[in-house]
Amino acid sequence: MKKLFPQEFKRILSLFIIWRVSLFVVAFLATTLIPNFGARFPYYNNLLIPTGLPSWIWGFGNFDGVHFLRIAMLGYEGSNLSQAFFPLYPLLIKIFAFGNQWFLSGFIVANIFSLFSLFVFYKLVKLDFNEKVAWRSVLLLIVFPTSFYLGSIYSESLFIFLTISSIYLLRRKNYLGAGLLGGMAAATRLVGLILVPLFLAEIYQRRGELKDISKKEIAKYVASIGLVGAGFLSYVYFLQIRFANPLYFLSAPSQFGTGRENMPLVLLPQVLFRYFKMLVSTPVISLPFLNAALEVLFTVIPLALLVLFFKRMRLSYWFFTLTCLVIPTLTGTFTSMPRYALVSFLLLPLVAQKTERYFYLLILSLVLLGAILLGLFIRGYWVA
């Protein structure tokens, strides 16, 4: 058993290195195949180009990456409307930015948590499935078409690591550890708060065992839920103290030019109708059409899989995935859904089982789509 852990990690480390090198290769080729840099986001002249690195490396800090770097460098006061970004990831960038190497710090932090995410995800899947499904699930996660965000200066890798680890510890009945990591997830992204209903759903699933659970264990479970909420409330409290607006993170995105609305909430059928009109009125051979089509697909496909796997998926997993996918759409847009769909990782074991006959064809398709999206992202064109 002592040798099993190093073997698992070594295999995942090898897979991670292949993935990371492949991302660099695609990024390098993109600088030749896509000569024009889109440059549709601010601050890259001040934060990315001055790193002295080639564009196929600093391109992994494009779009939201520059905002995370500015928060780490200047705080929220020095970054216009940056309150939309939760604080834990930029805080880690600041902590590890030795010699003011902000880009390097953000890049290393993101990739370390990507590696850890793969390993913990493997362990989580093995709680319910065999080793073959667990490995295939890890492979599906790492070749997901927008998985390159896990290796970019984005909070995605930190959030997914904390979320997977929290769920894993919860399943292993380490409630306080699960709550602590869940609170950190809620301080990384707003949807981390959805771990609260996941924890409650796990209680419901264990309702038959309640008579045998000690009061001490129940107290730890309640405390774990409180810890998740505390992670979110810590940021709310900071915004109230510093800006006298505890919900600033809600109003900032609408002013960011993302097409999001604050109120009223827009229901999913309305958003689908908006996108239908958008698709039929947009030239097919155009980047706006590609973006809109991808945003629809990365929303509809995971939701369809949730319907398909309703009876086979763990209730807490099903509810968590559904909520994480639907909440961003309530702002009236599917913008960034190709990236947000990464939170549907709990679907992947069932996808791995369902697609066993044509699994490697699926992998090839995902890799090709991912290469196209990464190339566009590196060259400054909006993907998610």
C-alpha positions as CSV (number, residue, x, y, z in Angstrom):
1,M,0.0,0.0,0.0
2,K,2.9,2.3,0.7
3,K,4.1,2.0,-2.9
4,L,0.6,2.6,-4.3
5,F,0.4,6.3,-3.5
6,P,3.8,7.2,-5.2
7,Q,2.9,5.2,-8.3
8,E,-0.5,7.0,-8.6
9,F,1.1,10.3,-8.2
10,K,4.0,9.6,-10.5
11,R,1.5,8.6,-13.3
12,I,-0.5,11.7,-12.8
13,L,2.7,13.8,-12.7
14,S,3.7,12.3,-16.0
15,L,0.3,13.1,-17.5
16,F,0.5,16.6,-16.1
17,I,3.9,17.3,-17.7
18,I,2.7,16.0,-21.1
19,W,-0.3,18.3,-20.8
20,R,1.8,21.3,-19.7
21,V,4.3,20.8,-22.5
22,S,1.5,20.3,-25.1
23,L,0.0,23.6,-24.0
24,F,3.3,25.4,-24.6
25,V,3.7,23.8,-28.0
26,V,0.2,24.8,-29.1
27,A,0.7,28.3,-27.8
28,F,4.0,28.6,-29.7
29,L,2.5,27.4,-32.9
30,A,-0.4,29.9,-32.4
31,T,2.0,32.8,-32.6
32,T,2.9,31.7,-36.1
33,L,-0.5,30.6,-37.3
34,I,-2.4,33.6,-35.9
35,P,0.0,36.5,-36.5
36,N,-2.4,39.3,-35.3
37,F,-2.7,39.8,-31.6
38,G,-6.4,40.5,-30.7
39,A,-5.5,42.7,-27.6
40,R,-9.1,43.1,-26.5
41,F,-8.3,43.5,-22.8
42,P,-6.4,46.2,-20.8
43,Y,-3.1,46.3,-19.0
44,Y,-1.2,43.7,-21.1
45,N,1.2,46.4,-22.2
46,N,2.0,47.1,-18.5
47,L,1.9,43.6,-17.0
48,L,2.6,40.9,-19.6
49,I,4.9,42.3,-22.2
50,P,7.3,43.8,-19.6
51,T,7.9,40.3,-18.2
52,G,10.4,39.8,-21.1
53,L,8.9,36.4,-21.8
54,P,7.8,35.4,-25.3
55,S,4.1,35.9,-26.0
56,W,3.5,32.2,-26.1
57,I,4.3,32.2,-22.4
58,W,2.9,35.5,-21.2
59,G,-0.2,34.8,-23.2
60,F,-1.3,32.5,-20.3
61,G,-1.9,35.7,-18.4
62,N,-4.4,37.1,-21.0
63,F,-7.8,38.6,-20.1
64,D,-8.7,37.9,-16.5
65,G,-5.1,37.1,-15.7
66,V,-4.1,40.8,-15.8
67,H,-6.8,41.6,-13.3
68,F,-5.6,39.0,-10.9
69,L,-2.1,40.3,-11.2
70,R,-3.2,43.9,-10.6
71,I,-5.1,42.9,-7.5
72,A,-2.0,41.1,-6.2
73,M,0.1,44.1,-7.0
74,L,-2.1,47.1,-6.1
75,G,-5.0,45.7,-4.1
76,Y,-8.7,46.2,-4.9
77,E,-8.4,50.0,-4.6
78,G,-5.9,50.2,-7.4
79,S,-7.9,48.0,-9.8
80,N,-11.0,49.4,-11.4
81,L,-14.1,47.1,-10.8
82,S,-11.8,44.3,-9.7
83,Q,-14.2,43.5,-6.9
84,A,-15.8,40.9,-9.3
85,F,-12.7,38.7,-8.6
86,F,-12.7,37.0,-5.2
87,P,-9.5,37.4,-3.2
88,L,-7.8,34.1,-2.3
89,Y,-6.0,33.5,-5.6
90,P,-4.5,37.0,-5.9
91,L,-3.6,36.8,-2.3
92,L,-1.5,33.6,-3.0
93,I,0.1,35.4,-6.0
94,K,1.1,38.2,-3.6
95,I,2.5,35.8,-1.0
96,F,4.7,33.9,-3.5
97,A,5.7,36.8,-5.7
98,F,9.4,36.8,-4.5
99,G,11.3,39.7,-6.1
100,N,8.1,41.1,-7.5
101,Q,7.8,38.2,-10.0
102,W,4.0,38.6,-10.2
103,F,3.5,36.7,-13.5
104,L,5.8,33.8,-12.4
105,S,4.1,33.6,-9.1
106,G,0.6,33.4,-10.5
107,F,1.7,30.9,-13.2
108,I,3.4,28.6,-10.7
109,V,0.5,28.7,-8.2
110,A,-2.1,27.9,-10.8
111,N,-0.1,25.0,-12.2
112,I,0.7,23.5,-8.8
113,F,-3.0,23.4,-7.9
114,S,-3.7,21.9,-11.3
115,L,-1.5,19.0,-10.6
116,F,-3.0,18.5,-7.1
117,S,-6.5,18.8,-8.6
118,L,-5.8,15.8,-10.9
119,F,-4.6,13.7,-8.0
120,V,-7.4,14.4,-5.6
121,F,-9.9,14.0,-8.4
122,Y,-8.5,10.5,-9.0
123,K,-8.9,9.7,-5.3
124,L,-12.5,11.1,-5.2
125,V,-13.6,9.1,-8.3
126,K,-12.1,5.9,-6.8
127,L,-14.5,6.2,-3.9
128,D,-17.4,5.1,-6.2
129,F,-15.7,3.7,-9.3
130,N,-12.9,1.3,-10.4
131,E,-9.4,2.3,-11.2
132,K,-10.1,2.4,-15.0
133,V,-12.9,4.8,-14.7
134,A,-10.9,7.0,-12.3
135,W,-8.0,7.3,-14.7
136,R,-10.3,8.0,-17.7
137,S,-12.0,10.7,-15.6
138,V,-8.7,12.4,-14.9
139,L,-7.9,12.2,-18.6
140,L,-11.2,13.7,-19.6
141,L,-10.6,16.6,-17.1
142,I,-7.2,17.3,-18.4
143,V,-8.2,17.3,-22.1
144,F,-11.4,19.3,-21.5
145,P,-11.4,21.9,-24.3
146,T,-10.9,24.8,-21.8
147,S,-8.7,22.9,-19.4
148,F,-5.9,25.3,-20.4
149,Y,-7.4,27.8,-17.9
150,L,-6.2,25.4,-15.2
151,G,-2.7,26.2,-16.4
152,S,-3.2,30.0,-16.9
153,I,-3.3,32.9,-14.5
154,Y,-6.9,32.2,-13.5
155,S,-8.4,31.1,-10.2
156,E,-9.9,28.0,-11.9
157,S,-7.2,25.5,-10.7
158,L,-7.3,26.7,-7.1
159,F,-11.1,26.6,-7.0
160,I,-11.3,23.1,-8.5
161,F,-8.6,21.8,-6.2
162,L,-10.3,23.2,-3.1
163,T,-13.8,22.0,-4.2
164,I,-12.7,18.5,-5.1
165,S,-10.6,18.3,-1.9
166,S,-13.5,19.5,0.2
167,I,-15.9,17.0,-1.3
168,Y,-13.3,14.2,-0.8
169,L,-12.7,15.0,2.8
170,L,-16.5,15.2,3.4
171,R,-16.9,11.8,1.9
172,R,-14.1,10.5,4.1
173,K,-15.9,12.1,7.2
174,N,-13.2,14.7,7.9
175,Y,-15.8,17.4,8.4
176,L,-13.7,20.2,9.7
177,G,-11.1,19.7,7.0
178,A,-13.9,19.7,4.4
179,G,-15.4,22.9,5.8
180,L,-12.0,24.7,6.0
181,L,-11.2,23.9,2.3
182,G,-14.8,24.6,1.3
183,G,-14.5,28.0,3.0
184,M,-11.4,28.7,1.0
185,A,-13.2,27.7,-2.2
186,A,-16.0,30.2,-1.3
187,A,-13.3,32.8,-0.9
188,T,-12.0,31.9,-4.4
189,R,-15.2,32.0,-6.4
190,L,-18.8,32.9,-5.7
191,V,-20.1,29.4,-6.7
192,G,-17.9,27.9,-3.9
193,L,-20.9,28.8,-1.7
194,I,-22.8,26.1,-3.4
195,L,-20.8,23.6,-1.3
196,V,-23.3,24.5,1.5
197,P,-26.2,22.8,-0.2
198,L,-23.9,20.0,-1.2
199,F,-23.0,19.4,2.4
200,L,-26.7,19.5,3.3
201,A,-27.5,17.0,0.5
202,E,-24.9,14.7,1.9
203,I,-26.7,14.8,5.3
204,Y,-30.0,14.0,3.6
205,Q,-28.3,11.0,1.9
206,R,-27.1,9.8,5.2
207,R,-30.4,10.3,7.0
208,G,-30.7,6.6,7.7
209,E,-27.5,6.8,9.8
210,L,-28.5,9.7,11.9
211,K,-29.5,7.6,14.9
212,D,-26.0,6.2,15.1
213,I,-24.1,9.5,14.6
214,S,-22.7,11.0,17.8
215,K,-23.5,14.6,18.9
216,K,-19.8,15.4,18.5
217,E,-19.9,14.3,14.8
218,I,-23.1,16.3,14.2
219,A,-21.4,19.4,15.7
220,K,-18.5,19.0,13.4
221,Y,-20.8,18.7,10.4
222,V,-22.6,21.9,11.4
223,A,-19.3,23.6,12.0
224,S,-18.1,22.5,8.5
225,I,-21.1,24.2,6.9
226,G,-20.4,27.3,8.9
227,L,-16.8,27.3,7.7
228,V,-17.9,27.3,4.1
229,G,-20.2,30.3,4.7
230,A,-17.5,32.1,6.7
231,G,-15.2,32.0,3.6
232,F,-17.8,33.8,1.6
233,L,-18.7,36.2,4.3
234,S,-15.1,37.2,4.9
235,Y,-15.0,38.7,1.5
236,V,-18.4,40.3,2.0
237,Y,-17.2,41.9,5.2
238,F,-14.1,43.2,3.5
239,L,-16.1,44.9,0.8
240,Q,-18.4,46.5,3.4
241,I,-15.4,47.8,5.4
242,R,-13.4,49.0,2.5
243,F,-16.1,50.1,0.0
244,A,-19.3,50.3,2.0
245,N,-20.8,47.9,-0.5
246,P,-20.9,44.2,0.7
247,L,-22.3,43.0,-2.6
248,Y,-19.9,44.9,-4.8
249,F,-18.9,41.6,-6.5
250,L,-22.4,41.5,-8.0
251,S,-22.5,45.0,-9.5
252,A,-18.9,45.0,-10.8
253,P,-19.3,42.3,-13.6
254,S,-22.2,44.3,-15.3
255,Q,-19.9,47.3,-15.5
256,F,-17.0,45.2,-16.9
257,G,-18.6,44.9,-20.3
258,T,-19.4,41.2,-20.0
259,G,-23.0,41.6,-21.0
260,R,-24.2,40.5,-17.5
261,E,-27.3,42.0,-15.8
262,N,-27.8,42.3,-12.1
263,M,-31.6,42.5,-11.9
264,P,-34.0,41.1,-12.6
265,L,-32.8,37.5,-12.9
266,V,-33.1,36.1,-16.5
267,L,-34.3,32.5,-16.7
268,L,-32.6,29.9,-18.8
269,P,-35.3,29.7,-21.6
270,Q,-35.0,33.4,-22.1
271,V,-31.2,33.2,-22.5
272,L,-31.5,30.4,-24.9
273,F,-34.0,32.4,-27.0
274,R,-31.5,35.4,-26.9
275,Y,-28.8,33.2,-28.3
276,F,-31.0,31.7,-30.9
277,K,-31.7,35.2,-32.3
278,M,-28.0,35.9,-32.0
279,L,-26.9,32.8,-34.0
280,V,-29.4,33.3,-36.8
281,S,-28.4,36.9,-37.2
282,T,-24.6,36.5,-37.1
283,P,-22.4,35.4,-40.0
284,V,-21.5,31.8,-39.6
285,I,-17.9,32.4,-40.6
286,S,-17.1,34.8,-37.8
287,L,-15.5,34.8,-34.3
288,P,-18.8,36.1,-32.7
289,F,-20.7,33.2,-34.1
290,L,-18.1,30.7,-32.9
291,N,-18.2,32.3,-29.4
292,A,-22.0,32.2,-29.2
293,A,-22.2,28.6,-30.5
294,L,-19.5,27.4,-28.0
295,E,-21.3,29.2,-25.1
296,V,-24.5,27.5,-26.0
297,L,-22.9,24.1,-26.4
298,F,-20.9,24.3,-23.2
299,T,-24.2,25.1,-21.4
300,V,-26.6,22.8,-23.0
301,I,-24.4,19.6,-23.2
302,P,-23.6,19.5,-19.4
303,L,-27.2,20.2,-18.6
304,A,-28.4,17.4,-20.9
305,L,-25.9,15.1,-19.3
306,L,-27.4,15.9,-15.9
307,V,-30.8,14.9,-17.2
308,L,-29.3,11.7,-18.7
309,F,-27.5,10.7,-15.5
310,F,-30.1,11.9,-13.0
311,K,-30.7,8.4,-11.6
312,R,-27.1,7.3,-11.7
313,M,-25.4,10.4,-10.2
314,R,-25.0,11.0,-6.5
315,L,-27.7,13.5,-5.4
316,S,-25.3,16.0,-3.8
317,Y,-23.1,15.9,-6.9
318,W,-26.0,16.3,-9.2
319,F,-27.4,19.3,-7.3
320,F,-24.0,21.0,-7.0
321,T,-23.3,20.6,-10.7
322,L,-26.7,21.9,-11.7
323,T,-26.5,24.9,-9.5
324,C,-23.0,25.9,-10.6
325,L,-24.0,25.7,-14.2
326,V,-27.3,27.6,-13.9
327,I,-26.3,30.4,-11.6
328,P,-24.1,32.2,-14.2
329,T,-26.9,32.1,-16.8
330,L,-29.2,34.0,-14.5
331,T,-27.4,37.2,-15.4
332,G,-28.8,36.9,-18.9
333,T,-25.8,35.5,-20.8
334,F,-23.8,32.4,-21.4
335,T,-20.6,34.4,-21.5
336,S,-17.7,32.4,-20.1
337,M,-19.7,29.2,-19.9
338,P,-17.0,27.2,-21.8
339,R,-14.8,28.0,-18.8
340,Y,-17.4,27.7,-16.1
341,A,-18.3,24.3,-17.5
342,L,-15.1,23.0,-15.9
343,V,-17.1,22.7,-12.7
344,S,-19.1,19.9,-14.3
345,F,-16.1,17.6,-13.4
346,L,-18.4,15.4,-11.3
347,L,-20.1,14.3,-14.5
348,L,-16.9,12.9,-16.0
349,P,-16.9,9.4,-14.4
350,L,-20.3,8.7,-15.9
351,V,-19.2,10.1,-19.2
352,A,-16.1,7.8,-19.1
353,Q,-18.4,4.8,-18.5
354,K,-21.0,5.8,-21.1
355,T,-18.4,6.4,-23.9
356,E,-16.2,3.4,-23.3
357,R,-16.5,2.1,-26.9
358,Y,-15.4,5.4,-28.5
359,F,-13.5,6.9,-25.6
360,Y,-10.3,7.7,-27.5
361,L,-12.2,9.2,-30.4
362,L,-13.8,11.5,-27.8
363,I,-10.4,12.3,-26.4
364,L,-9.1,13.2,-29.8
365,S,-12.1,15.5,-30.6
366,L,-11.7,17.3,-27.3
367,V,-7.9,17.8,-27.8
368,L,-8.5,19.3,-31.3
369,L,-11.1,21.7,-30.0
370,G,-9.0,22.6,-27.1
371,A,-6.0,23.4,-29.3
372,I,-8.1,25.8,-31.4
373,L,-9.5,27.5,-28.3
374,L,-6.1,27.8,-26.7
375,G,-4.6,29.2,-29.9
376,L,-7.3,31.9,-30.0
377,F,-6.8,32.7,-26.3
378,I,-3.1,33.0,-26.5
379,R,-3.4,35.4,-29.4
380,G,-5.8,37.7,-27.5
381,Y,-9.1,36.6,-28.9
382,W,-12.0,36.0,-26.5
383,V,-12.9,32.4,-25.7
384,A,-14.4,32.3,-22.3
